[in-house]
């Protein structure tokens, strides 16, 4: 399964003063950076590590299912 199929949410954390990239389908898989692009690049590394660790441990790999709610243009 390709890590690039998972939704990634990128947001500014006022509390931490950094950009955060989170993968809702992968528990506790997130990363941060000084820019949205840096956070995205870091979370892609984190996803690869998360998936490899799960495979090595024989754990089930969750299927991508999170999709942000979007409203249709009217």
ZIRA-V98650 format. One record per residue. N is the residue number from 0. RES is the residue in one small letter. PSI is psi in whole degrees, -180 to 180 (999 if undefined). NEAR is the number of other ideal C-beta (glycine too) atoms within 8 Angstrom. D_CENTER is the distance of its C-alpha to the mean C-alpha in Angstrom with 1 decimal. Layout:
BEGIN
n/res/psi/near/d_center
N/RES/PSI/NEAR/D_CENTER
N/RES/PSI/NEAR/D_CENTER
END
This chain:
BEGIN
n/res/psi/near/d_center
0/x/135/7/14.7
1/x/132/4/12.8
2/x/-23/9/9.1
3/x/2/5/9.4
4/x/-9/6/10.1
5/x/142/11/6.9
6/x/143/10/6.4
7/x/129/9/4.2
8/x/123/9/6.4
9/x/129/10/8.2
10/x/159/7/11.2
11/x/130/6/14.2
12/x/107/10/15.0
13/x/-41/5/18.8
14/x/-43/4/19.3
15/x/-11/7/17.6
16/x/44/5/18.6
17/x/163/10/15.4
18/x/137/14/12.5
19/x/137/13/9.2
20/x/125/16/5.6
21/x/143/11/3.8
22/x/97/15/2.4
23/x/-32/7/6.2
24/x/-16/10/7.7
25/x/106/11/7.1
26/x/127/3/9.3
27/x/25/4/8.9
28/x/105/10/5.9
29/x/168/10/5.5
30/x/169/10/7.7
31/x/167/11/10.4
32/x/171/14/13.0
33/x/-13/5/16.3
34/x/162/7/15.2
35/x/-38/9/12.3
36/x/-40/7/12.8
37/x/-42/10/12.7
38/x/-41/16/9.5
39/x/-45/12/7.9
40/x/-41/9/10.1
41/x/-38/12/9.4
42/x/-26/15/5.7
43/x/-38/10/7.2
44/x/-44/9/9.8
45/x/-39/12/8.0
46/x/-45/13/6.7
47/x/-44/9/10.3
48/x/-41/8/11.8
49/x/-49/11/10.2
50/x/-40/12/11.6
51/x/-43/8/14.7
52/x/-41/8/15.5
53/x/-44/10/15.2
54/x/-46/9/17.5
55/x/-33/6/19.8
56/x/-3/6/20.2
57/x/22/4/21.0
58/x/155/6/18.4
59/x/139/4/17.4
60/x/119/8/14.2
61/x/143/7/12.8
62/x/144/6/13.2
63/x/126/9/10.8
64/x/-19/6/12.4
65/x/129/8/10.6
66/x/124/5/12.1
67/x/148/6/12.7
68/x/127/4/16.4
69/x/143/4/18.3
70/x/138/4/22.1
71/x/141/4/24.4
72/x/136/3/26.3
73/x/999/2/29.8
END
